[in-house]
Amino acid sequence: MSWLHTSRHTLLLTLGYLLTFWCALSLNAALPAFFFSVWLPSGLALAGVLHFGYRALYGIALGALLAHFSLALLTPAPLLEWPNLISALLLSATATGQAAAGRWLILRLQAHPLKTSEKGSLIRFFLWPVLSLAAIHSLMDSLILAHLFGDPQLNPLIFWFGYWAGEVLGLALLTPLLLIALHWRSQTQPSRHLQSTLYQLGGSLAFILLLHQLLLVQFTQQAQERFNQDVALLDTQLHRLFQQNLADLSQLERSFTRHSSALTPSLFRELTLPILASNPSVLAYSWDPLVHQQEQAAFEQLTRALLGQEDFAIYGAALDERDPLIVVQFVEPRATNQEALGFNLMSLDDRRDWILLAQSSGRPVNTDILRLTQAPDEPGFLILQPVYTTQSTQDQQSPLEGQKSLVGFMAGVFTVNRMIEAALSASQLQALNLQAYQNRATAAFYQWQDSQGGLDRLPLSSSQRFSTQFALQLGDQQWQLHIQSTPEYLALQAQQHLLLFHALLCLSAFLACGLALHRYQREGELATRVQQQTQKLSFQAHHDALTGLPNRISLENDIQRQLSQPCPHLALIFIDLDRFKLINDSLGHLTGDHLLIELSARWQQETQQHFAHSASEVTFYRLGGDEFALLLSAPALQQCRTEAEQLSLRLLELSRHPMQIDGLVLQTSISLGLAWTPDHGLDFNSLVRNADTALHQAKRLGKNTYQIYQQAQTEQMLRDFELEQELRLALNTQQIQLHYQPQYHLTTRELCGLEALVRWQHPVRGMIRPDHFIPLAEETQMIIPLGWQVLDQACRQTAQWLEEGYQVPCVAVNISPLQLLQADFIEQLNLLVDSYGLHRQRLELEITENLLQQNPDFAFQQLKSLRLAGYRLALDDFGTGYSSLNRLKLMPLDRIKIDKSFIRDIGKNTKDDAIILSIINLGHSLGVEVLAEGVETAQQDRFLRHHGCDTMQGYLLGRPVAQPELQRRTG
């Protein structure tokens, strides 16, 4: 379903991009691509990624590619022409990149235009994604188009500005409109101010588009008028050039008349060079004298001498034997027209006809379009200026002879290309295409195309063209000129006239959009405040005030909601801090609260990291006090169970790490109970009850662990409940008794101490061992009154023995960490011991290593105070905990007791032997007595004596009894 959802959005964005792309082009049909368009695709692309996320880039990229390639199909150039393909690919890539960068900027800068909670978001939106990012994107696209299809005539800065203005208009207008529309569509009952903003933005877009079209119409009219003016100017320049050419030939004719007797190549060059320099339309000037055929040899010899060219000879036979020769004798510039020297103009029909016409009319004549000797690949024409002398002649048999003596022709040689270029240059016209037709010919004899630009090959080139035709009368010839503008022509016009239009539209768009969005944000902010206040009240009702976690009400609602789904896969984990009451009682509730906050933050951070890329959902709850819950929802049943157990192990490990709370280093542990569907219930009450049962089982098994609910746990919990009630009764009915196990010196076998061991004499069940009820007493906090009963009985019995005259060694009593860490423990203990008149050295207080992990700083302080008060201190079960040697060396201990788990495997496990030796050496190095517990065999006894252990206790020499054998004092 997720794939189908994404595919549908991709298709919609692709079609939307195509639609807005062609809509923008149709709005801008009068101009070159993007030059002055309200570029709608950029606005749609940014709105798409903001609403749908980065997955919308697939649809945007596909839409951009299809749009540009579809436009390439409609261009005159072949589809596979590489500029079209490259431009389509690059423009599509930059459009997609702009959308992605826009979303990144908006999220990073908190510049979403619709977010009322982000102050100044509207200004940041216009400043960065709209203005700045559009400037970068338009610059990139402008560089791409300029490189592939650039025209040096276009000002790149103005071209970029026009491109950028279109991007800005599209982003500023369409992006907020689409975001509002999508937001409106997602709501079942859209608010009034949301609808109002949608109408305002839609009206603003329509107004800007209408204004855009009106401005384009005005611009098109101005461009058409300018085109007509340019055509008229070109007509004027062509006439001016032709008249100048006639005047130049006339000047040459007069100069020849003055120097006819001494005309030389150098003089001819001197006469023509100033004209050639000032008139760029002329290709060459030539002097073509009339030479009778019988004078050919003499003429050739004379010309060779004048030109200094031995190979000079007349070529081209006259068409009529009566015709004289009209020979090119001098030509300038000579270097580029060398081939024309010696050519007989009377050898070609067209030249002969025009020469006869010029001779008969006695005025300059311009020829039809000819193939020139000097430029055979270019169309050209001649202007023939007849030259006469006043000398009379006797021979008048030639048809060319009249009353005046014709001595030759001064000829101007022109190419159409030079003349057109000169006219365009003089009128400063650019980006025009021109075709010239002679008289009524259907085929153009000349075509001029402005090839400096490549916008005509651009896939997004404008289809707008201006064209006209007019008749050009040049002397005896009439040409038809067809003139058409190129895309560059319109672009040049846009550069001159559209800057003000850009500013006007952008200002209008910013004002309209800014006012609408500001009003939306203002009303949205008011609505948000009301909603926030409502949510705050709802949050307070469903969340814990201390940690901010959801409370029991939220847990019940979430479980019921999850269970209403088909096939729910839920795991409920109950979490409880071990011995948290001790921390509250000893360090105060404020420190306890800080500990709860720190732990809950750790747990949430861990689960967020662990399930960041998982389909499972995890939510923490605080149920009250030090009780927490965790609800895990997973896609599959087995995954739910596996992740619940893995998470329980991780929380156990995480909770054991030391924490810095109110200047103290605290270490704690937790117990967890797990229950899941469907095995452990399909309703809220069953899951909660069974998870709580599993939690109590974890507590009963020694804490700092987790348990999965089993039916047997319910039965065990009922038994524990019964046992708890009976223990409470036992504390009040003197069912608690003490047995004493003797302790001996290993070397002398002398009695050196007694350890008081608690027993419960149940009236029905009989004698109950301490490992059956001590964990329950610790869990229910009854260990504290139980501990005081044990201390009281031990002190009373010791005082009684002393009064009866027995030699009583030191009596060791186990002290629970919960009892020791009470703030008034030492004061109460002193009162108790003093009330029986006992010396405090007769009482040895045994503590465990676990005490050092719960609250090391306070524990050390308590131990030091006990030592100063005169009590002996022993560290029980040494080696089973995780004592730091750095702490151990600072503890005021009198004795270290090696746990019986190490003694049991003496001679069987070399590792245990090594540990025992290490403990003995450690104790002696610290000046502390070492006692071995649980010595039951002679082998164990020999091993310990051999390696220097000080004392021992165990079944080998003495079992715990109610009345141990004591010796009476003598004397």
N, C-alpha and C positions, 0 to 999 in steps of 0.2 A: 504493500500500500504506500509505503514511503517513496518507493521508486516511481509509482504512478503519480503521486502528488508532485514530485520534483519534475517529472516529465511534462505534466500539464502546465506547470509554471514556465518551464523552458519554452514550450510551444507558444504560450500566450505572449511571452516577452519577445520571442522571435517575430511573431506576426505584428506585435505592437511596434517593434523597431522598424520593420518594413513599412508599416502604415505611416508612422511619423516621418520617416525618411522621405518618402515620396510626397507626403503632404508639405514638408519643408521645401522640397525642390519646386513643387508647383507654386508655392507662395513666392518663390524666388526665381521664377522662370525668366525674368527679364535681365538677370545679372549672371556673371560668372559664379561658379560653384562656391557656396558658403560665404560669398563676399559680403552680403548684407541680408542674411537670412535669419529669421527667428528659428534657430537650429533646435527643433523639438527633440530629435533622438537623444541628445545629451541629457536633457531633462528626464526623459523616460528611463534611460539607463541608470542614472543616479537614484531615482525613486525606486527602481526595481531592486538594486542591491541593498538599499536602506531597509526596505520592507521584507524581502525574502532572504536576505543574507548573501554571502558570496556565491552560493549555488546559482544565483540568478545570472552570474557571468557567462554561464554556458549559453543561455538564451540570447544574451546581448551579443556575444561574439558570433554566434550563428546568424543572428539577424543582421549584424553589420556586414558579414561576409556576403550573405545573400543579396543584401541591398546594393552593395558596391559592384558585385559581379553582374547582377541584373541590369544595372545601369551601363556596365561595360558592354553588354549585349546590344544596347541601343545606340552605341557610338558608331560613327562611320568607319573607324579603324577596325581591323580584324580583332576578333575576341582574344586571340592568343598573343597579341602584341604585348611585349613585356612591360612597357610603361603602365598600361591599363591594369595588368595583373599585379604588378608591384604596388601600385598606388592603392588598389583594392585591399590587398593584404595588410599593408602598413597602416592605412587609415582605419581598418577594422581593429587592428591591434591597439592603436592609440586610443580608440573609442572605448574599448574594453578596459584598458589600463586606467583611463580617466575615471570610469565608474568605480573600479576597485580602489583607486587612490582616494576618491571622494568619500567613500564609506569609511576608509581607514582614518582620514582626517577628521571626519565628523565624530566618530567614536572617540578618537584620542583627544580632541579638543572640546568635546561635549558641545557640539555645534548643531545638534539636531533642531531643525526649525520648528518642530511641533512640541518639543520638550519644555513644559512650563517650569519644571524643577531646576533647569539649568540657566542660571542668570547670564544674560548677555549672549545666549545661544544664537539668537537671530542675527546679531551683528557679526559674530564669528562665522555664521553660515554664509552670509554675503561676502565677507572679507576673504575667507580661505577657499572653501570648495567652489564658490561661484566666481569671484574675481581672480584670485591667484591661480587656482588650479586650471581654470579655463584659459588664463593667459599662457600657462605652460603648454597645455594641450594644443591650443591654436598655434603657438609658436612651432611646436613639433610638426604639426600637419602642414603649416605654411612652408617650413623648410623642406619637407618631403615633396610637396607640390612644386616648389620653386626649383628644386634639384632636378626633378623629372620633366617638368613642363614649364620651367620658369621663363619669364620674359624680362630682359634687362630694362625694358621701358617702364616696368611697373615699380613703384616705390615699395620696397619690401616692408617698411615700417607701417605704411598706410594699409597695405594688403593684410598684414597681420592684425592691425587694429580692426579692420572690417570683419575678419574671421572671428576675432575675439568677441566682438560685440554680438555676433550671432550666437555664440556659445553662451554668453552671459544672459542673453534674453531667454534662451531655451531653459537654462538651469533655474533662473530666478522665477520664471513663470510656471513651467510645467512640473518641476519637481515638487514644490509644495502642493500644487493642485492634485497631483496623483497620490501623494501621501495622504492628503485629507480624504480623497475619494476611497482609497483602500481602507483607511481607518473607519470611515463612515460605513463601508460595506461590511466590515467585520463586527459591527455592533448591531444587536437585535433592535434596539431602540435608540437611534442616533439622537444626541442632544441638540437642542435648538441652536446653540452657538456653533456647533460643528456644521450643521446644514447651512447656516448663514455664511460661515467662512467659505464653504464649498461654492456657494453661489457668487460670493464676492471675487474669489480667485478665478472662477470660470468667466465671469463678466470682465475681469481685468484682462485675461488672456484674449478674449474676443475683441476687446477694445484695442489692445496693442496690435493684434493681427490686422484689424481694420485700418488703424493708423499706418501700419507698415505698408499695406497695399496702396493706400492713398499717396504715401510718400513715393512708392515705387512708380505709380502712374505719373506723378509729377516729374520724377527723375527721368522716366522714359521720354516724356514729352520734351524735356530739356535736352536730352541726348539726341533726339531726332532733329530738333532745331539746330543743334551744334553740328550734326552730320550734314545737314543741308548747307550750312554756312561753310563747312570745310570743302564740300564739293564745289560750291561756287568759287571759293578761293583757289582751288586747284585749277578750275577752268580759266580763271584770270591769270594764274601763273603760267599756264601752258601758252596762252595767247601772248603774254609778255615775253616769254622766252622766244617764241617764234618771231615776234617783231624785233626783238633784240638781235636775233640771228640775221634777219634781213638788213638791219641797220649796220651790223658788223660787216656783212658782205659788201654793202654799199660803200662803207668806209675803205675797205680793201680795194674796191674798184677805183675809188678816187686816188688812193695812194699809188696804185699801179699806173694810173694815167700820168701822175707827176714823175714817176721814175721808170716809165716803160723802156726807155733807151738803155737804162743801166740796172735792170732788174737782175739780181743775183740770188743764189740760195741764201746767203747770209742776210741780204736785205729783206728777202721774203720772210725769213725767220724773225727778223727784227720787227716786221710789220704785224705778224700773226701772234707772236708770243703774248703780248698784253691782252689780246682778245681771248686767247685760249685760257689765260689765267683767270680772267674775270667771268668767263661763260662756261660753266661746267657741263652744259648740255651738248657741246660740240665735240665730235670725235676727231675731226681733222679739217684742215683747209688745204686746198690744192690750187695751183695755177695750171690751167689746161689751155695752152695756146693753140691757135689754128695753124696747121702745117699742111701745105700742099704736098701731094704725094711725090712730085718731082724734087721737093726740097727735103725729103726724108733723110737722106744721107748727111747732108750738111747740118741739118737740125740735130741729128744724133751725135755728130762729131762735136758740135758746139756744146751740147748738153753734157757730154762726157767731160769736157774740159771744165764746165761750170760746177758740176757735181763732184768732180774728181773720182768718177766711177767709170772704169774702162769697159765694164760689161753692160753699160746702159744701152738699151735698144727698144724700139717701139714694137709692141706686140698687140695683136688684134687687127685683122684685116677689115677694111671698110666694106660695108655691105653694098655700096654702090660705087662703081669705079670713078664716078664724078665727084664723090664725096671727098673733101679734104680730111685730114686727120685731126682729131681733137685729143691731144696727148697730155697725160699728166707729167708735167716737167718738174714742178716743185711741189712738195707736200710737207706739211708740218702738223704734228711732230713726225719727223722723218724716220726716227728709229722704229716706231711701231707701225709705220705705214710704208715700209720699203717696197713691199710687193706691188704697191699701186703705181710706182714710177714706171713710165713708159707705156702705161695702158691707154689704148685708143678707145675713147668713149663711143665712137661711131661704129664700133664693132658689134654692139648689141642693139637690138631693135628698140628696147624700152628707153635706153639712154639716147639713142638717135632721135626718137620722137620728141623727147623732152628738150633736146638741144635745138631742134628745128622750131619747137614752140617758143622757146626763150628767144631765139634769133628773130623770129617773125614778130613777136610782141614787143621786143626790146626792153623787157622788164624781168626781174627775178622770177623764176619758176621753181616750185617744189615738186618733186617727183612723187609717184606712187611708192608704196613700200617695196624696196628692192633688196636683193641679196648683195651686200657690199663686198668688194674685194678685200677691204681691210678687216671686216668682221663678218665672215660668211655664215656664222651660226646665229647672228642676231638680226632681227628685222631693222631696217634703216631706210633712210631717204636722203636725197640730195637737194640742195637749193642751188640752182645754177644762176649766176649773175653774169649776163653778157657784158663784154668789155669792148668798147669801140675806140677807134682813133679818128682824128680829123684828117688824116692823110688820105689824099685821093689816090685811086688806083686805076690803071688803064685796062686791066683784064677783069671783065665782069661776066665771064662765062659761068662761074660757079653759082649754084642756086643760093649759096649763103652770102653772096656779095650784094650789097645795096649801095645806097648813096653814102652811108657811113661805112667805115672800114671796120669789120669785126675782126679783132685780133685774137680772141679766145674767150675763155670763161673762168671766172673766179668761182670755185665750187666749195660749198660747205657740206661736210659729210657728218651726218647725224645718225645715231642709233636711237630707237624709240626708248630703250631702257635708260640711256643717259638723260634723255629729255624728261622722262617721267620722274626719275630719281631727283633731277635738279628741281623740278616743279614741287615735288613733295618736300624736299629739303627747304626750299625757299618759303613754303607755306607752313613748315613745321608740322606736317601731318604724319601720323603714325597709324599702324594697325588697320590698314585698308587694303583690300584686294581690288584689282583693276583688270578689265579686259577691253581690248581695243579692236574694233571692226572697221574695215575700210569700205566706205560707201555702204552698199547694202549686202555685203558678204555675210554668209551664215557662219563662217569659221573665223575665229579671232586670230588676227595676225600677231597679237602680243597679249601676254598675260603677266600681270605683276601680283605677287603674293608676298605679304609681309611675313617672312620666315623667322623673325627674331624671337617670337614666342611660340609656346607649345600648348596654349590653352585650348586650341581646337582639337587636340588629341586627348585632352583631359576627359575622363569618363563623366565628370560632373560639370562639363562645360555648358554654358547657357545656350539655349536655342534661339535667343533673340538676336536678329540681324537687321541692319538698316541697309537698304540698297536703292540705287537710282541709276538712270542712264540719261545721257544728253549728247547732242551733236556738237562736235568740235570742228570748226572751220579753220583750216590752216592754209592760207593762200588758195591754191587751186584744188586742194584736197579737203575732203570732209570725212572725219572719223566719228564713229559711234563709240562712246566710252560707257562701259557698265562698271559701276563702283559699288562695292559691298563692304560693310564693316566686319571686322574679325572680333572674336571674344575679347582680345586685348583692348580693342577700341572702347568697348563698353567698360572694361575694367579701368582704363585710364580716365574715362569720364567719371566713374564712380569715385576714384581717388580725389577728384577735384570738387565734387559736389556733395558727397555723402557724409562727411565728418559731422556736420551739424545734425543730420538725420540720425546718425548713430547716437550722439549725445542725447538727443530729444527722446528717442525710444528707450534707451537705457534708463534715463531719469524717470520716465513715466512708469516703466516696469518696476523699478525699485520702490517708487512711491506707492503704487497700487498694491504690490505684493507685501511691502513692509507694513503698510497700514492694516491690511487684512490679517496678517500673521500676528502683528502686535495686539490687535483686538482679540484674536483667538487665544494668544498666550495669556493675556490679562484675564479673560473670562475663564480660561482653563486653570489658571493659578487659583482663582477663587474656588472653582469646583474641586481642585486638588486639595486645598486646605480643608474643605468640608469632608472630603473623602479621607484625608489623612487623620482627621480627628475621629472619624467613625472607625477607621482601621485601628487607630491607637486604642480606643476603648475595646474593640474586638480582640486586639492583640493582648491587652492586659487580662482579658477574660480567658484567653486560651494559652497564655505563656507564663513561664515562671519569672518572677520579678528579679531574682538574683542573677540567674545565668542567661536569661533571655530564651531558654529552650521552651518548646511546647510542653504543656502540662498534661495532667491525666485526662482532662476533657478532650484535648486535641488527640491524645492517643486513642481514646475510645472512638472518636469520630473517624479518625484515619483507618482504624481497623475495620470498623463497620463499612466504611466506603470501599475498602479493598475487598472485603468479603462479599460485597454485593456484585463484584465483577465475576465473570465466568472463570472457573478454575484458578482461584487465587493461590499464589505461592508465597506464603508469608513466613517469616521467622521472627519471633518476639524474644528479645534478650533482656532479662532483668539484671541490673548491676547494682551492687551494694558495696560501699567502702568497708573494709575490715577495720574494726576498732576505731571507728570515727568518733564515737562518744568520748573515748579517751582523749582525743585531740581537743574536742570542745571543752571538756572538763579541765584539762591541764593547761591549755594555751588560750582558751577563750573562744567565744563564738565568732568573733570577727576574723580570727586566723582561720577558723574552720570554713567560714564563708569564702575567704580568699582561696583556700585550697580547692573548694568545690568549683569555683570559677576557673581556676587554672586547669584542673582536670578536664572539665567539660570542653574548654577551648582546645586542649590537646586532642581529645577524642574526635572532635569535629574536624580539626585540621587533618588528622590521619585518615578519616573516612573520605573526606573530600579528595585527597590525593589518591587513595586506593581505588575509589570508584569513579575517578574522573572520566575514564574511557570505558566504563562498563554500562550495560543496559540495566543493571540493578539500581534500586533506589534505597537510600538509608536515611533514617530520621532519628535524631536523639530526642528524648523527653526527660524532664525531671519530675518525678512523682511526689517529691517531698523529702526533706531531710537529706540523707546521703543516698537516697534511692533514685536510680535512673533506669530508663528503659530505652531500648533500641529496636526499631521496627525495620526489617529488611524485606524488600519486595524484589523478586527475581523473575525472569521470564520462564525458567524451568524449575521443576521441583528439586532435582538433584543439585542444580547450581545453587539454589536457595540454601540447601542444607550445608553444602561444602563451604560457601562463602560465610555462612553464619559461624561455623566452627573456626575458620581461618581468622575471621574478624575478632572472635573471642580471644584467641591466642594472642593476636596483636595487641588488643586492649590490655590484656594481662601484663604483657611485656612493657608496654608503654607506661602503665600506671606505676611500675616499680622504679622508674627513673627518678632520681632525686629532684626535688623542686625547691626553689628559693622562695619562701613565703614569709613576708614580714621580717626579713633578716635572719630567718631560721632555715636550715636545710632539713626538709621533711621527706621521708620515704614512706610510702603507703602501699597497700595492695588492695585488690578488689576480688569479689566473688561474683560469678555470673551463673544465671540459670537460663536454659534455652528451651523453647517450645515452638513447634511449627505446625502448619496446616499440611495435610488434613489429619495427620496422625494424632495430634495432641489437642484437637478441638477445631470447630468451625464457627465459633461465636466468641465474642469479646471476653465474657466471663471465664470460659474454659481456658482460653489461651493465657489470660492473666493469672488465673489460679495455678495452672500447671507450670508456667514460667517461674512463679514465686516459689512453688514447691521445689523445682530444680535448684533455685538459688539457695534455699535452706539446706538442701542436700550438699551443695558445694561448701556452705559454711560448716556443716557437720563434719565434712571430710578434712577439715583443717584450714579452710579458707584459701585465698590466693589460687583459685582454680575455677573451672567451669564444669557444669553438669548439664546433660541433656535429660529432659524429663522422661521418667519411666513410671509405669503404674506402681511399681514397688516403692517409689519415692513417696507416693501419697500415703501408703501404709506406714512407711518409716516415719513420715512426718507426724502421723497420728500417734505413733509410739513415742516420738520425741516430745510431742505435746503432753502426753500422759506423764512421761518421765520428768518434764519440766515442772508440772504441777506437783508431782511427788517430791522433787528436789526442794521446791519452795517449802513444802510441808516439813521436809527433813531438816531444813535449816532452823525451823522453829520448834522441833520436837527432839532434839539431841540425838539424831540418828547418825551424825557425823562423828567418826572416831579416828584416832591416830594410831598407826603402827610405826615402830621404830626399827630401822635396820642399822646394825652396828657397822662402824668403820674402824679399820685396823692399820697399824704400821706394818708395812710389808716385811721389814727386817726383824722386829721384836715381837710381832703378833700382839702387841698391846692395843687395847681399846682406845681409840683417839677421838671418837665422835659418834653421834647418832643422827640419822636422817629421819625426820618426821614425815611419814607418808600417810596421806588421807585415805580413809575408807568410809564407805557408806553401808551401814548395817540396815538394810531394808527389812521391814517387818514381814514381807511376803516373799520377795525375791532373794532374800539372804544378803550375803556380803557382795557388794558391787565394786568392781575395780575402778580406779580413778580414770583410766583411759576411756571408760564408758560414760562418764558424766562430766568430767572436767571440760571437754570441748563445748558441751551444752551450756555449762556454767559461764564460760567465757563469752559465748555468743549472746546469752541472755543477760549479761552483766551481773549475774549472781556470783561470779568469781570473787567479787570484792567482799561481800559479806561472808562468803565461804572462807576467803583468805584470812579475814579477821578472826573467825572461829578457830581456824587452824593455829594461828599465832597465839590466841588466848589459851587453847588447850595445851600447846607446847610449853608456854610459860608457866601455866598452872602445874603441869606435870613435873617440869624441871624444879620448880619451887618445892613441890611435895617431896620429890626424891631427896633434895638437899636437906629438907627438914627431917626426913627419916634417916639421914646419915649416910646416904649412898654417895659414892664418888661419881659425879655426873660430868662426863666430858661435854664438849661443845655440841649443841643441838642445832642441826641444819634444817631450815624451813624454806620451801620453795615459795617465791613471791611472784605473783602474776604481774606482767607489765602493766596491765590496767590498774592494778592496785598501787604499784610503785610510782607510776606517773601522776598520781593524784597530788595536788598541790599541798595538802595537809598530811600526807602519809607519814613523814618523819615525826611530826609533832604528835600524832596519835600513837605511833609506835613507841615513842619515848614514854608517854603516859602509861601505856599498857605494861611495858617492861618494868618501869619504876614502881608500878602498883603492886607487883609481886616481889619487889625487893631484889631483883636479879641484877647481876653484873652484866653489862651489855656484851662483854667478850664471850659470854656463854651462848650467845645466839649468833648463828651463822646464817646469813640471808643468801639464798641461791637465786641467781637470775639467769636468764637464757640469752643467747646471742640475738634473738629476735628483738629484744628490747633496744639494741643499738641501732636497728634499722628504722624503727618507728619515729623516734625523736632523739637523735644522738646528742644534741646539745643539752637538752633538759635532763636526759638520762645521766650524762656525765656529772651534771651538777648535783643530782640526787645522790649518786653513788659517793661523791666526795663528801657530801654532808653526812651520809650514813657512816663513813669511815671516821670522820671527825667526831661523830657521836659515840664511837667506840665499838661498833658492830663489826663482826667479821664478814667478809664478802667472798662469795664463790661464784665462778662462772660455770653453769651446768651445761651438760651435753656439748662440750667444746668440740668443734670440728664439723658439726652438722649444719651450722649456719654460714654466714658470709662475713665474718668479722674482719675488719680492716686491722692489719698489724699496727698501723700508725695509731689507731684508736686504742688497740689493746695495750700498748706500752704505756699509755697515759691512765689506764684504769687502776684504781686503788684496790687490787685483788689480793686475797690471802690464799686462794686455792683455785686451781683449774681442774675440772672433772672431765676425764676422757669418756666419751659416750660409749655405751656398751656395744653399739653396732660395730665399733672397731675391735673391741676386746674379743668378740665372739669368734672372729676368724683368725686369731693368732695361730701361726704355724700353718695356716691354709692359704692365706693370701699375702704375698710378700708386699703388696702395695699398702695393705692395712698395717703390716709391721712397720713399714717405713714411716707411715703417718704417725703411729704411736711414738716411735723414737723421736720424730720431729717435735711432737707436742711436749715430750718429757724434756728435751733439750731446751725448747723455747721457754717452758716454765722455769727451769733452773736458771736460765740466762736472765730472766726477769726477776728472780728471787721469789718465785711463787711456788707453793706446794702443789704437787701433782697427784691426783687421786684417780684410780681406775674403777669404773663402775661395771657391774655385771660379771665379776670374776667367778667362774663356776668350775674350772678344772685346774688340776695341779700343773699342767703344762702352761696355762695362762699365768699362773702364780709364779712359776720359775722364770718365765720370760720377763715378767715385769720386775721381779727382784733383781734379775741379772742386769737389766738395763737401767736400774736406779730409780724406778718409780717409787714415790714416797709412801702412799697409802692406798687402800683398796676397800671395796665393799662388794658383796655378792653372796650368792648361795653357797659358795665354797666354805665360808667361815660363819655366815649368819644370815638367816632369813628375817624379813620384817615380822615383828611380833608386837603384841599390845604391851607386854611387860618384859623388856629385855633384862638379861642377867647383869646386874651391876654389883660391884664390890662396895662394901661398907668402908667408911673411913676408919682408920685406926687412930687410937690416941685421942 
